[in-house]
């Protein structure tokens, strides 16, 4: 007999507001996700006025992909 019962409570959707917008090519995103997958299951998008940085870190190492504003991919 199972002693654990699944929770029937609904988890509220977090309300997160973003104050930036970035347009990037699908190839950049695909390559960044593939690179990040080698070290982690998570990726962080860090956006500033002049560049986009995609970062992932794990036990195996770190991946940082930086793209400057004005690049063909951004």
N, CA, C, O and CB atoms as a CASP TS submission, in Angstrom:
PFRMAT TS
TARGET T0000
AUTHOR 0000-0000-0000
METHOD Language model
MODEL 1
PARENT N/A
ATOM      1  N   UNK     1       0.847  -1.171   0.000  1.00  0.00           N
ATOM      2  CA  UNK     1       0.000   0.000   0.000  1.00  0.00           C
ATOM      3  C   UNK     1       0.896   1.238   0.000  1.00  0.00           C
ATOM      4  O   UNK     1       1.839   1.337   0.786  1.00  0.00           O
ATOM      5  CB  UNK     1      -0.966  -0.004   1.223  1.00  0.00           C
ATOM      6  N   UNK     2       0.597   2.150  -0.865  1.00  0.00           N
ATOM      7  CA  UNK     2       1.387   3.367  -0.996  1.00  0.00           C
ATOM      8  C   UNK     2       1.098   4.322   0.159  1.00  0.00           C
ATOM      9  O   UNK     2      -0.057   4.547   0.519  1.00  0.00           O
ATOM     10  CB  UNK     2       1.100   4.051  -2.339  1.00  0.00           C
ATOM     11  N   UNK     3       2.162   4.879   0.731  1.00  0.00           N
ATOM     12  CA  UNK     3       1.976   5.849   1.808  1.00  0.00           C
ATOM     13  C   UNK     3       2.089   7.285   1.323  1.00  0.00           C
ATOM     14  O   UNK     3       1.774   8.223   2.056  1.00  0.00           O
ATOM     15  CB  UNK     3       2.985   5.605   2.902  1.00  0.00           C
ATOM     16  N   UNK     4       2.542   7.454   0.083  1.00  0.00           N
ATOM     17  CA  UNK     4       2.668   8.797  -0.477  1.00  0.00           C
ATOM     18  C   UNK     4       1.502   9.075  -1.407  1.00  0.00           C
ATOM     19  O   UNK     4       1.185   8.265  -2.279  1.00  0.00           O
ATOM     20  CB  UNK     4       4.007   8.962  -1.226  1.00  0.00           C
ATOM     21  N   UNK     5       0.880  10.194  -1.222  1.00  0.00           N
ATOM     22  CA  UNK     5      -0.221  10.586  -2.076  1.00  0.00           C
ATOM     23  C   UNK     5       0.156  11.860  -2.813  1.00  0.00           C
ATOM     24  O   UNK     5       0.702  12.782  -2.208  1.00  0.00           O
ATOM     25  CB  UNK     5      -1.515  10.780  -1.259  1.00  0.00           C
ATOM     26  N   UNK     6      -0.126  11.929  -4.108  1.00  0.00           N
ATOM     27  CA  UNK     6       0.207  13.146  -4.860  1.00  0.00           C
ATOM     28  C   UNK     6      -0.610  14.331  -4.362  1.00  0.00           C
ATOM     29  O   UNK     6      -1.768  14.194  -3.968  1.00  0.00           O
ATOM     30  CB  UNK     6      -0.035  12.936  -6.366  1.00  0.00           C
ATOM     31  N   UNK     7       0.013  15.468  -4.390  1.00  0.00           N
ATOM     32  CA  UNK     7      -0.648  16.694  -3.957  1.00  0.00           C
ATOM     33  C   UNK     7      -1.667  17.113  -5.004  1.00  0.00           C
ATOM     34  O   UNK     7      -1.373  17.103  -6.199  1.00  0.00           O
ATOM     35  CB  UNK     7       0.380  17.824  -3.711  1.00  0.00           C
ATOM     36  N   UNK     8      -2.835  17.472  -4.572  1.00  0.00           N
ATOM     37  CA  UNK     8      -3.869  17.912  -5.497  1.00  0.00           C
ATOM     38  C   UNK     8      -3.961  19.433  -5.585  1.00  0.00           C
ATOM     39  O   UNK     8      -4.804  19.976  -6.298  1.00  0.00           O
ATOM     40  CB  UNK     8      -5.205  17.342  -5.083  1.00  0.00           C
ATOM     41  N   UNK     9      -3.080  20.111  -4.846  1.00  0.00           N
ATOM     42  CA  UNK     9      -3.079  21.567  -4.879  1.00  0.00           C
ATOM     43  C   UNK     9      -2.513  22.066  -6.201  1.00  0.00           C
ATOM     44  O   UNK     9      -1.574  21.487  -6.747  1.00  0.00           O
ATOM     45  CB  UNK     9      -2.272  22.134  -3.703  1.00  0.00           C
ATOM     46  N   UNK    10      -3.092  23.140  -6.702  1.00  0.00           N
ATOM     47  CA  UNK    10      -2.547  23.762  -7.906  1.00  0.00           C
ATOM     48  C   UNK    10      -1.446  24.732  -7.517  1.00  0.00           C
ATOM     49  O   UNK    10      -1.609  25.556  -6.617  1.00  0.00           O
ATOM     50  CB  UNK    10      -3.653  24.487  -8.709  1.00  0.00           C
ATOM     51  N   UNK    11      -0.330  24.618  -8.208  1.00  0.00           N
ATOM     52  CA  UNK    11       0.786  25.518  -7.966  1.00  0.00           C
ATOM     53  C   UNK    11       0.555  26.780  -8.781  1.00  0.00           C
ATOM     54  O   UNK    11       0.351  26.693  -9.992  1.00  0.00           O
ATOM     55  CB  UNK    11       2.151  24.850  -8.330  1.00  0.00           C
ATOM     56  N   UNK    12       0.581  27.952  -8.151  1.00  0.00           N
ATOM     57  CA  UNK    12       0.327  29.177  -8.909  1.00  0.00           C
ATOM     58  C   UNK    12       1.456  29.474  -9.888  1.00  0.00           C
ATOM     59  O   UNK    12       2.622  29.193  -9.612  1.00  0.00           O
ATOM     60  CB  UNK    12       0.141  30.356  -7.959  1.00  0.00           C
ATOM     61  N   UNK    13       1.102  30.038 -11.022  1.00  0.00           N
ATOM     62  CA  UNK    13       2.078  30.432 -12.021  1.00  0.00           C
ATOM     63  C   UNK    13       2.814  31.676 -11.524  1.00  0.00           C
ATOM     64  O   UNK    13       2.176  32.652 -11.131  1.00  0.00           O
ATOM     65  CB  UNK    13       1.397  30.694 -13.395  1.00  0.00           C
ATOM     66  N   UNK    14       4.145  31.653 -11.538  1.00  0.00           N
ATOM     67  CA  UNK    14       4.870  32.836 -11.064  1.00  0.00           C
ATOM     68  C   UNK    14       4.653  34.027 -11.993  1.00  0.00           C
ATOM     69  O   UNK    14       4.545  33.869 -13.209  1.00  0.00           O
ATOM     70  CB  UNK    14       6.369  32.532 -10.946  1.00  0.00           C
ATOM     71  N   UNK    15       4.592  35.200 -11.413  1.00  0.00           N
ATOM     72  CA  UNK    15       4.422  36.422 -12.197  1.00  0.00           C
ATOM     73  C   UNK    15       5.779  37.099 -12.320  1.00  0.00           C
ATOM     74  O   UNK    15       6.261  37.738 -11.385  1.00  0.00           O
ATOM     75  CB  UNK    15       3.371  37.381 -11.542  1.00  0.00           C
ATOM     76  N   UNK    16       6.385  36.945 -13.495  1.00  0.00           N
ATOM     77  CA  UNK    16       7.712  37.484 -13.748  1.00  0.00           C
ATOM     78  C   UNK    16       7.601  38.517 -14.865  1.00  0.00           C
ATOM     79  O   UNK    16       7.033  38.239 -15.922  1.00  0.00           O
ATOM     80  CB  UNK    16       8.725  36.350 -14.121  1.00  0.00           C
ATOM     81  N   UNK    17       8.133  39.684 -14.633  1.00  0.00           N
ATOM     82  CA  UNK    17       8.128  40.703 -15.686  1.00  0.00           C
ATOM     83  C   UNK    17       9.544  40.846 -16.239  1.00  0.00           C
ATOM     84  O   UNK    17      10.523  40.822 -15.492  1.00  0.00           O
ATOM     85  CB  UNK    17       7.601  42.075 -15.144  1.00  0.00           C
ATOM     86  N   UNK    18       9.632  40.992 -17.540  1.00  0.00           N
ATOM     87  CA  UNK    18      10.915  41.159 -18.202  1.00  0.00           C
ATOM     88  C   UNK    18      10.982  42.567 -18.771  1.00  0.00           C
ATOM     89  O   UNK    18      10.000  43.071 -19.315  1.00  0.00           O
ATOM     90  CB  UNK    18      11.119  40.093 -19.316  1.00  0.00           C
ATOM     91  N   UNK    19      12.150  43.206 -18.644  1.00  0.00           N
ATOM     92  CA  UNK    19      12.282  44.575 -19.112  1.00  0.00           C
ATOM     93  C   UNK    19      13.207  44.689 -20.321  1.00  0.00           C
ATOM     94  O   UNK    19      13.664  45.785 -20.645  1.00  0.00           O
ATOM     95  CB  UNK    19      12.791  45.451 -17.994  1.00  0.00           C
ATOM     96  N   UNK    20      13.488  43.573 -20.989  1.00  0.00           N
ATOM     97  CA  UNK    20      14.322  43.578 -22.185  1.00  0.00           C
ATOM     98  C   UNK    20      13.670  42.721 -23.259  1.00  0.00           C
ATOM     99  O   UNK    20      12.810  41.885 -22.981  1.00  0.00           O
ATOM    100  CB  UNK    20      15.748  43.068 -21.869  1.00  0.00           C
ATOM    101  N   UNK    21      14.098  42.948 -24.476  1.00  0.00           N
ATOM    102  CA  UNK    21      13.634  42.158 -25.610  1.00  0.00           C
ATOM    103  C   UNK    21      14.830  41.926 -26.529  1.00  0.00           C
ATOM    104  O   UNK    21      15.572  42.857 -26.840  1.00  0.00           O
ATOM    105  CB  UNK    21      12.455  42.873 -26.371  1.00  0.00           C
ATOM    106  N   UNK    22      15.009  40.685 -26.960  1.00  0.00           N
ATOM    107  CA  UNK    22      16.136  40.324 -27.809  1.00  0.00           C
ATOM    108  C   UNK    22      15.623  39.487 -28.965  1.00  0.00           C
ATOM    109  O   UNK    22      14.780  38.608 -28.785  1.00  0.00           O
ATOM    110  CB  UNK    22      17.224  39.558 -27.010  1.00  0.00           C
ATOM    111  N   UNK    23      16.139  39.769 -30.155  1.00  0.00           N
ATOM    112  CA  UNK    23      15.834  38.952 -31.325  1.00  0.00           C
ATOM    113  C   UNK    23      17.136  38.297 -31.767  1.00  0.00           C
ATOM    114  O   UNK    23      18.127  38.978 -32.031  1.00  0.00           O
ATOM    115  CB  UNK    23      15.194  39.807 -32.488  1.00  0.00           C
ATOM    116  N   UNK    24      17.125  36.965 -31.844  1.00  0.00           N
ATOM    117  CA  UNK    24      18.318  36.255 -32.252  1.00  0.00           C
ATOM    118  C   UNK    24      17.946  35.163 -33.244  1.00  0.00           C
ATOM    119  O   UNK    24      16.785  34.764 -33.337  1.00  0.00           O
ATOM    120  CB  UNK    24      19.046  35.663 -31.035  1.00  0.00           C
ATOM    121  N   UNK    25      18.932  34.688 -33.978  1.00  0.00           N
ATOM    122  CA  UNK    25      18.675  33.665 -34.988  1.00  0.00           C
ATOM    123  C   UNK    25      18.431  32.319 -34.309  1.00  0.00           C
ATOM    124  O   UNK    25      18.915  32.064 -33.206  1.00  0.00           O
ATOM    125  CB  UNK    25      19.857  33.567 -35.985  1.00  0.00           C
ATOM    126  N   UNK    26      17.684  31.478 -34.981  1.00  0.00           N
ATOM    127  CA  UNK    26      17.419  30.151 -34.435  1.00  0.00           C
ATOM    128  C   UNK    26      18.691  29.314 -34.381  1.00  0.00           C
ATOM    129  O   UNK    26      18.846  28.473 -33.495  1.00  0.00           O
ATOM    130  CB  UNK    26      16.358  29.437 -35.267  1.00  0.00           C
ATOM    131  N   UNK    27      19.603  29.543 -35.327  1.00  0.00           N
ATOM    132  CA  UNK    27      20.850  28.773 -35.303  1.00  0.00           C
ATOM    133  C   UNK    27      21.690  29.122 -34.076  1.00  0.00           C
ATOM    134  O   UNK    27      22.304  28.239 -33.478  1.00  0.00           O
ATOM    135  CB  UNK    27      21.660  29.027 -36.585  1.00  0.00           C
ATOM    136  N   UNK    28      21.723  30.401 -33.696  1.00  0.00           N
ATOM    137  CA  UNK    28      22.447  30.800 -32.487  1.00  0.00           C
ATOM    138  C   UNK    28      21.832  30.137 -31.263  1.00  0.00           C
ATOM    139  O   UNK    28      22.548  29.589 -30.425  1.00  0.00           O
ATOM    140  CB  UNK    28      22.440  32.335 -32.325  1.00  0.00           C
ATOM    141  N   UNK    29      20.522  30.185 -31.158  1.00  0.00           N
ATOM    142  CA  UNK    29      19.849  29.585 -30.008  1.00  0.00           C
ATOM    143  C   UNK    29      20.068  28.078 -29.983  1.00  0.00           C
ATOM    144  O   UNK    29      20.367  27.519 -28.928  1.00  0.00           O
ATOM    145  CB  UNK    29      18.347  29.903 -30.037  1.00  0.00           C
ATOM    146  N   UNK    30      19.927  27.418 -31.115  1.00  0.00           N
ATOM    147  CA  UNK    30      20.113  25.972 -31.191  1.00  0.00           C
ATOM    148  C   UNK    30      21.534  25.579 -30.776  1.00  0.00           C
ATOM    149  O   UNK    30      21.718  24.665 -29.973  1.00  0.00           O
ATOM    150  CB  UNK    30      19.817  25.470 -32.613  1.00  0.00           C
ATOM    151  N   UNK    31      22.533  26.271 -31.323  1.00  0.00           N
ATOM    152  CA  UNK    31      23.927  25.965 -30.989  1.00  0.00           C
ATOM    153  C   UNK    31      24.229  26.243 -29.517  1.00  0.00           C
ATOM    154  O   UNK    31      24.956  25.481 -28.879  1.00  0.00           O
ATOM    155  CB  UNK    31      24.871  26.779 -31.876  1.00  0.00           C
ATOM    156  N   UNK    32      23.682  27.320 -28.979  1.00  0.00           N
ATOM    157  CA  UNK    32      23.909  27.651 -27.575  1.00  0.00           C
ATOM    158  C   UNK    32      23.287  26.589 -26.668  1.00  0.00           C
ATOM    159  O   UNK    32      23.896  26.194 -25.673  1.00  0.00           O
ATOM    160  CB  UNK    32      23.330  29.044 -27.246  1.00  0.00           C
ATOM    161  N   UNK    33      22.087  26.125 -27.001  1.00  0.00           N
ATOM    162  CA  UNK    33      21.438  25.098 -26.193  1.00  0.00           C
ATOM    163  C   UNK    33      22.190  23.774 -26.266  1.00  0.00           C
ATOM    164  O   UNK    33      22.304  23.067 -25.264  1.00  0.00           O
ATOM    165  CB  UNK    33      19.996  24.904 -26.647  1.00  0.00           C
ATOM    166  N   UNK    34      22.703  23.437 -27.442  1.00  0.00           N
ATOM    167  CA  UNK    34      23.492  22.205 -27.584  1.00  0.00           C
ATOM    168  C   UNK    34      24.783  22.297 -26.766  1.00  0.00           C
ATOM    169  O   UNK    34      25.162  21.334 -26.100  1.00  0.00           O
ATOM    170  CB  UNK    34      23.822  21.940 -29.075  1.00  0.00           C
ATOM    171  N   UNK    35      25.451  23.439 -26.813  1.00  0.00           N
ATOM    172  CA  UNK    35      26.674  23.626 -26.030  1.00  0.00           C
ATOM    173  C   UNK    35      26.381  23.575 -24.536  1.00  0.00           C
ATOM    174  O   UNK    35      27.124  22.952 -23.777  1.00  0.00           O
ATOM    175  CB  UNK    35      27.340  24.958 -26.388  1.00  0.00           C
ATOM    176  N   UNK    36      25.312  24.221 -24.116  1.00  0.00           N
ATOM    177  CA  UNK    36      24.954  24.256 -22.704  1.00  0.00           C
ATOM    178  C   UNK    36      24.565  22.869 -22.202  1.00  0.00           C
ATOM    179  O   UNK    36      24.816  22.535 -21.044  1.00  0.00           O
ATOM    180  CB  UNK    36      23.809  25.242 -22.470  1.00  0.00           C
ATOM    181  N   UNK    37      23.962  22.071 -23.054  1.00  0.00           N
ATOM    182  CA  UNK    37      23.528  20.728 -22.653  1.00  0.00           C
ATOM    183  C   UNK    37      24.693  19.822 -22.284  1.00  0.00           C
ATOM    184  O   UNK    37      24.500  18.825 -21.588  1.00  0.00           O
ATOM    185  CB  UNK    37      22.729  20.090 -23.765  1.00  0.00           C
ATOM    186  N   UNK    38      25.894  20.148 -22.735  1.00  0.00           N
ATOM    187  CA  UNK    38      27.054  19.326 -22.396  1.00  0.00           C
ATOM    188  C   UNK    38      27.472  19.476 -20.929  1.00  0.00           C
ATOM    189  O   UNK    38      28.149  18.604 -20.386  1.00  0.00           O
ATOM    190  CB  UNK    38      28.219  19.686 -23.299  1.00  0.00           C
ATOM    191  N   UNK    39      27.071  20.577 -20.290  1.00  0.00           N
ATOM    192  CA  UNK    39      27.477  20.813 -18.896  1.00  0.00           C
ATOM    193  C   UNK    39      26.314  20.976 -17.927  1.00  0.00           C
ATOM    194  O   UNK    39      26.507  20.836 -16.719  1.00  0.00           O
ATOM    195  CB  UNK    39      28.334  22.032 -18.827  1.00  0.00           C
ATOM    196  N   UNK    40      25.111  21.267 -18.420  1.00  0.00           N
ATOM    197  CA  UNK    40      24.013  21.567 -17.509  1.00  0.00           C
ATOM    198  C   UNK    40      22.663  21.354 -18.180  1.00  0.00           C
ATOM    199  O   UNK    40      22.568  21.245 -19.402  1.00  0.00           O
ATOM    200  CB  UNK    40      24.123  22.998 -17.002  1.00  0.00           C
ATOM    201  N   UNK    41      21.621  21.296 -17.352  1.00  0.00           N
ATOM    202  CA  UNK    41      20.248  21.236 -17.844  1.00  0.00           C
ATOM    203  C   UNK    41      19.602  22.621 -17.854  1.00  0.00           C
ATOM    204  O   UNK    41      18.442  22.763 -18.243  1.00  0.00           O
ATOM    205  CB  UNK    41      19.421  20.277 -16.988  1.00  0.00           C
ATOM    206  N   UNK    42      20.345  23.636 -17.430  1.00  0.00           N
ATOM    207  CA  UNK    42      19.817  24.995 -17.319  1.00  0.00           C
ATOM    208  C   UNK    42      20.709  25.967 -18.079  1.00  0.00           C
ATOM    209  O   UNK    42      21.917  25.765 -18.205  1.00  0.00           O
ATOM    210  CB  UNK    42      19.699  25.419 -15.838  1.00  0.00           C
ATOM    211  N   UNK    43      20.083  27.023 -18.579  1.00  0.00           N
ATOM    212  CA  UNK    43      20.828  28.082 -19.258  1.00  0.00           C
ATOM    213  C   UNK    43      20.306  29.428 -18.761  1.00  0.00           C
ATOM    214  O   UNK    43      19.111  29.591 -18.514  1.00  0.00           O
ATOM    215  CB  UNK    43      20.695  27.965 -20.818  1.00  0.00           C
ATOM    216  N   UNK    44      21.213  30.380 -18.618  1.00  0.00           N
ATOM    217  CA  UNK    44      20.868  31.726 -18.147  1.00  0.00           C
ATOM    218  C   UNK    44      21.082  32.693 -19.298  1.00  0.00           C
ATOM    219  O   UNK    44      22.140  32.698 -19.926  1.00  0.00           O
ATOM    220  CB  UNK    44      21.724  32.140 -16.895  1.00  0.00           C
ATOM    221  N   UNK    45      20.078  33.508 -19.569  1.00  0.00           N
ATOM    222  CA  UNK    45      20.183  34.561 -20.570  1.00  0.00           C
ATOM    223  C   UNK    45      20.485  35.857 -19.830  1.00  0.00           C
ATOM    224  O   UNK    45      19.669  36.330 -19.039  1.00  0.00           O
ATOM    225  CB  UNK    45      18.869  34.681 -21.433  1.00  0.00           C
ATOM    226  N   UNK    46      21.655  36.427 -20.086  1.00  0.00           N
ATOM    227  CA  UNK    46      22.073  37.669 -19.440  1.00  0.00           C
ATOM    228  C   UNK    46      22.152  38.739 -20.524  1.00  0.00           C
ATOM    229  O   UNK    46      22.990  38.655 -21.422  1.00  0.00           O
ATOM    230  CB  UNK    46      23.456  37.502 -18.689  1.00  0.00           C
ATOM    231  N   UNK    47      21.278  39.748 -20.442  1.00  0.00           N
ATOM    232  CA  UNK    47      21.176  40.750 -21.486  1.00  0.00           C
ATOM    233  C   UNK    47      21.575  42.111 -20.933  1.00  0.00           C
ATOM    234  O   UNK    47      21.109  42.524 -19.871  1.00  0.00           O
ATOM    235  CB  UNK    47      19.751  40.794 -22.063  1.00  0.00           C
ATOM    236  N   UNK    48      22.443  42.800 -21.665  1.00  0.00           N
ATOM    237  CA  UNK    48      22.800  44.175 -21.328  1.00  0.00           C
ATOM    238  C   UNK    48      22.566  45.033 -22.564  1.00  0.00           C
ATOM    239  O   UNK    48      22.113  44.531 -23.592  1.00  0.00           O
ATOM    240  CB  UNK    48      24.287  44.282 -20.833  1.00  0.00           C
ATOM    241  N   UNK    49      22.870  46.304 -22.469  1.00  0.00           N
ATOM    242  CA  UNK    49      22.625  47.222 -23.582  1.00  0.00           C
ATOM    243  C   UNK    49      23.468  46.905 -24.804  1.00  0.00           C
ATOM    244  O   UNK    49      23.068  47.226 -25.923  1.00  0.00           O
ATOM    245  CB  UNK    49      22.890  48.635 -23.148  1.00  0.00           C
ATOM    246  N   UNK    50      24.642  46.274 -24.617  1.00  0.00           N
ATOM    247  CA  UNK    50      25.529  46.055 -25.754  1.00  0.00           C
ATOM    248  C   UNK    50      25.820  44.597 -26.094  1.00  0.00           C
ATOM    249  O   UNK    50      26.516  44.327 -27.073  1.00  0.00           O
ATOM    250  CB  UNK    50      26.799  46.736 -25.499  1.00  0.00           C
ATOM    251  N   UNK    51      25.293  43.630 -25.293  1.00  0.00           N
ATOM    252  CA  UNK    51      25.542  42.233 -25.638  1.00  0.00           C
ATOM    253  C   UNK    51      24.547  41.291 -24.972  1.00  0.00           C
ATOM    254  O   UNK    51      23.844  41.652 -24.029  1.00  0.00           O
ATOM    255  CB  UNK    51      26.951  41.847 -25.247  1.00  0.00           C
ATOM    256  N   UNK    52      24.514  40.071 -25.498  1.00  0.00           N
ATOM    257  CA  UNK    52      23.736  38.973 -24.953  1.00  0.00           C
ATOM    258  C   UNK    52      24.726  37.893 -24.539  1.00  0.00           C
ATOM    259  O   UNK    52      25.589  37.507 -25.326  1.00  0.00           O
ATOM    260  CB  UNK    52      22.681  38.431 -25.989  1.00  0.00           C
ATOM    261  N   UNK    53      24.608  37.411 -23.325  1.00  0.00           N
ATOM    262  CA  UNK    53      25.468  36.327 -22.850  1.00  0.00           C
ATOM    263  C   UNK    53      24.578  35.165 -22.436  1.00  0.00           C
ATOM    264  O   UNK    53      23.631  35.336 -21.668  1.00  0.00           O
ATOM    265  CB  UNK    53      26.378  36.794 -21.660  1.00  0.00           C
ATOM    266  N   UNK    54      24.891  33.987 -22.949  1.00  0.00           N
ATOM    267  CA  UNK    54      24.186  32.766 -22.591  1.00  0.00           C
ATOM    268  C   UNK    54      25.155  31.948 -21.752  1.00  0.00           C
ATOM    269  O   UNK    54      26.250  31.620 -22.210  1.00  0.00           O
ATOM    270  CB  UNK    54      23.688  31.967 -23.867  1.00  0.00           C
ATOM    271  N   UNK    55      24.760  31.616 -20.523  1.00  0.00           N
ATOM    272  CA  UNK    55      25.674  30.957 -19.585  1.00  0.00           C
ATOM    273  C   UNK    55      25.048  29.673 -19.048  1.00  0.00           C
ATOM    274  O   UNK    55      23.850  29.608 -18.769  1.00  0.00           O
ATOM    275  CB  UNK    55      26.035  31.906 -18.418  1.00  0.00           C
ATOM    276  N   UNK    56      25.894  28.659 -18.913  1.00  0.00           N
ATOM    277  CA  UNK    56      25.497  27.407 -18.282  1.00  0.00           C
ATOM    278  C   UNK    56      26.685  26.892 -17.495  1.00  0.00           C
ATOM    279  O   UNK    56      27.825  27.014 -17.940  1.00  0.00           O
ATOM    280  CB  UNK    56      25.015  26.355 -19.334  1.00  0.00           C
ATOM    281  N   UNK    57      26.430  26.317 -16.327  1.00  0.00           N
ATOM    282  CA  UNK    57      27.509  25.758 -15.532  1.00  0.00           C
ATOM    283  C   UNK    57      27.028  24.487 -14.844  1.00  0.00           C
ATOM    284  O   UNK    57      25.854  24.338 -14.506  1.00  0.00           O
ATOM    285  CB  UNK    57      28.015  26.783 -14.496  1.00  0.00           C
ATOM    286  N   UNK    58      27.961  23.593 -14.655  1.00  0.00           N
ATOM    287  CA  UNK    58      27.659  22.327 -14.005  1.00  0.00           C
ATOM    288  C   UNK    58      28.912  21.734 -13.412  1.00  0.00           C
ATOM    289  O   UNK    58      29.946  22.398 -13.338  1.00  0.00           O
ATOM    290  CB  UNK    58      27.024  21.349 -14.984  1.00  0.00           C
ATOM    291  N   UNK    59      28.828  20.489 -12.990  1.00  0.00           N
ATOM    292  CA  UNK    59      29.963  19.805 -12.385  1.00  0.00           C
ATOM    293  C   UNK    59      31.098  19.604 -13.374  1.00  0.00           C
ATOM    294  O   UNK    59      32.264  19.566 -12.983  1.00  0.00           O
ATOM    295  CB  UNK    59      29.529  18.471 -11.827  1.00  0.00           C
ATOM    296  N   UNK    60      30.765  19.476 -14.655  1.00  0.00           N
ATOM    297  CA  UNK    60      31.767  19.200 -15.687  1.00  0.00           C
ATOM    298  C   UNK    60      32.522  20.454 -16.105  1.00  0.00           C
ATOM    299  O   UNK    60      33.697  20.374 -16.462  1.00  0.00           O
ATOM    300  CB  UNK    60      31.107  18.576 -16.901  1.00  0.00           C
ATOM    301  N   UNK    61      31.862  21.620 -16.066  1.00  0.00           N
ATOM    302  CA  UNK    61      32.509  22.860 -16.484  1.00  0.00           C
ATOM    303  C   UNK    61      31.506  23.972 -16.699  1.00  0.00           C
ATOM    304  O   UNK    61      30.371  23.906 -16.227  1.00  0.00           O
ATOM    305  CB  UNK    61      33.305  22.637 -17.749  1.00  0.00           C
ATOM    306  N   UNK    62      31.941  24.998 -17.422  1.00  0.00           N
ATOM    307  CA  UNK    62      31.115  26.180 -17.707  1.00  0.00           C
ATOM    308  C   UNK    62      31.089  26.444 -19.198  1.00  0.00           C
ATOM    309  O   UNK    62      32.049  26.152 -19.912  1.00  0.00           O
ATOM    310  CB  UNK    62      31.642  27.423 -16.954  1.00  0.00           C
ATOM    311  N   UNK    63      29.974  27.001 -19.661  1.00  0.00           N
ATOM    312  CA  UNK    63      29.841  27.438 -21.044  1.00  0.00           C
ATOM    313  C   UNK    63      29.348  28.876 -21.022  1.00  0.00           C
ATOM    314  O   UNK    63      28.350  29.186 -20.373  1.00  0.00           O
ATOM    315  CB  UNK    63      28.868  26.509 -21.855  1.00  0.00           C
ATOM    316  N   UNK    64      30.048  29.751 -21.733  1.00  0.00           N
ATOM    317  CA  UNK    64      29.631  31.142 -21.863  1.00  0.00           C
ATOM    318  C   UNK    64      29.687  31.505 -23.338  1.00  0.00           C
ATOM    319  O   UNK    64      30.732  31.389 -23.977  1.00  0.00           O
ATOM    320  CB  UNK    64      30.531  32.099 -21.007  1.00  0.00           C
ATOM    321  N   UNK    65      28.556  31.945 -23.871  1.00  0.00           N
ATOM    322  CA  UNK    65      28.482  32.378 -25.259  1.00  0.00           C
ATOM    323  C   UNK    65      28.060  33.835 -25.238  1.00  0.00           C
ATOM    324  O   UNK    65      26.971  34.165 -24.767  1.00  0.00           O
ATOM    325  CB  UNK    65      27.485  31.494 -26.102  1.00  0.00           C
ATOM    326  N   UNK    66      28.922  34.711 -25.750  1.00  0.00           N
ATOM    327  CA  UNK    66      28.630  36.147 -25.775  1.00  0.00           C
ATOM    328  C   UNK    66      28.473  36.616 -27.201  1.00  0.00           C
ATOM    329  O   UNK    66      29.283  36.278 -28.064  1.00  0.00           O
ATOM    330  CB  UNK    66      29.735  36.951 -25.069  1.00  0.00           C
ATOM    331  N   UNK    67      27.436  37.392 -27.453  1.00  0.00           N
ATOM    332  CA  UNK    67      27.186  37.954 -28.787  1.00  0.00           C
ATOM    333  C   UNK    67      27.022  39.455 -28.624  1.00  0.00           C
ATOM    334  O   UNK    67      26.172  39.915 -27.862  1.00  0.00           O
ATOM    335  CB  UNK    67      25.913  37.312 -29.467  1.00  0.00           C
ATOM    336  N   UNK    68      27.832  40.210 -29.336  1.00  0.00           N
ATOM    337  CA  UNK    68      27.794  41.669 -29.257  1.00  0.00           C
ATOM    338  C   UNK    68      26.625  42.250 -30.064  1.00  0.00           C
ATOM    339  O   UNK    68      26.200  41.669 -31.063  1.00  0.00           O
ATOM    340  CB  UNK    68      29.116  42.256 -29.755  1.00  0.00           C
ATOM    341  N   UNK    69      26.128  43.374 -29.628  1.00  0.00           N
ATOM    342  CA  UNK    69      25.077  44.091 -30.344  1.00  0.00           C
ATOM    343  C   UNK    69      25.606  44.480 -31.722  1.00  0.00           C
ATOM    344  O   UNK    69      26.748  44.923 -31.852  1.00  0.00           O
ATOM    345  CB  UNK    69      24.608  45.354 -29.546  1.00  0.00           C
ATOM    346  N   UNK    70      24.791  44.317 -32.726  1.00  0.00           N
ATOM    347  CA  UNK    70      25.206  44.621 -34.098  1.00  0.00           C
ATOM    348  C   UNK    70      25.668  43.390 -34.847  1.00  0.00           C
ATOM    349  O   UNK    70      25.909  43.464 -36.052  1.00  0.00           O
ATOM    350  CB  UNK    70      26.308  45.647 -34.093  1.00  0.00           C
ATOM    351  N   UNK    71      25.799  42.257 -34.168  1.00  0.00           N
ATOM    352  CA  UNK    71      26.205  41.016 -34.816  1.00  0.00           C
ATOM    353  C   UNK    71      25.081  40.539 -35.747  1.00  0.00           C
ATOM    354  O   UNK    71      23.916  40.882 -35.546  1.00  0.00           O
ATOM    355  CB  UNK    71      26.550  39.925 -33.755  1.00  0.00           C
ATOM    356  N   UNK    72      25.435  39.759 -36.748  1.00  0.00           N
ATOM    357  CA  UNK    72      24.426  39.230 -37.670  1.00  0.00           C
ATOM    358  C   UNK    72      23.468  38.274 -36.987  1.00  0.00           C
ATOM    359  O   UNK    72      22.341  38.092 -37.448  1.00  0.00           O
ATOM    360  CB  UNK    72      25.094  38.529 -38.830  1.00  0.00           C
ATOM    361  N   UNK    73      23.903  37.655 -35.884  1.00  0.00           N
ATOM    362  CA  UNK    73      23.073  36.692 -35.183  1.00  0.00           C
ATOM    363  C   UNK    73      22.166  37.331 -34.140  1.00  0.00           C
ATOM    364  O   UNK    73      21.270  36.670 -33.613  1.00  0.00           O
ATOM    365  CB  UNK    73      23.939  35.666 -34.531  1.00  0.00           C
ATOM    366  N   UNK    74      22.385  38.610 -33.834  1.00  0.00           N
ATOM    367  CA  UNK    74      21.617  39.287 -32.821  1.00  0.00           C
ATOM    368  C   UNK    74      20.918  40.488 -33.400  1.00  0.00           C
ATOM    369  O   UNK    74      20.211  41.195 -32.683  1.00  0.00           O
ATOM    370  CB  UNK    74      22.496  39.695 -31.671  1.00  0.00           C
TER
END
